[in-house]
């Protein structure tokens, strides 16, 4: 993200779980004043459909509750891998990023909040893709450790 040169910078999961056509929804949020627009599987919309197995939805809900409690308040889904940033917000948050594992999403959104950027969640179509690299149980523990690391980094002054 720091090497990108566009005025808007998108990252998307390689598996295509969120169709690229959903970019227009994130772009609308940026065009109406958001600095960061994130796709959300948790927000409901008549025009959007989320297809995931029940256990994945349950574990995701629990994880998002933990995230909202410890690190990033006000967002329903920090882990959807489809996010659009203005150049300014991308440079600001990714230049301070220290977590390079699954929890990096929580860290960049924490940093976006800390820096006062307006973050808008947008409901999107999303389909669970077979062959995911995420191991729900073991990776959940690693992501939890990353959330704690964000808080520890904040207390230690890493994000100044």
Secondary structure, 3 states (H helix, E strand, C coil): CCCCCCCEEEEECCCCCCCHHHHHHHHHHHHCCCCEEEEECCCCCCCCCEECCHHHHHHHHHHHHHHHHHCCCCCCCCCCCEEEEEHHHHHHHHCCCCCCCCCHHHHHHHHHHHCCCCEEEEECCEECCCCCCCCHHHHHHHHHHHHHHHHHHHHHCCCC
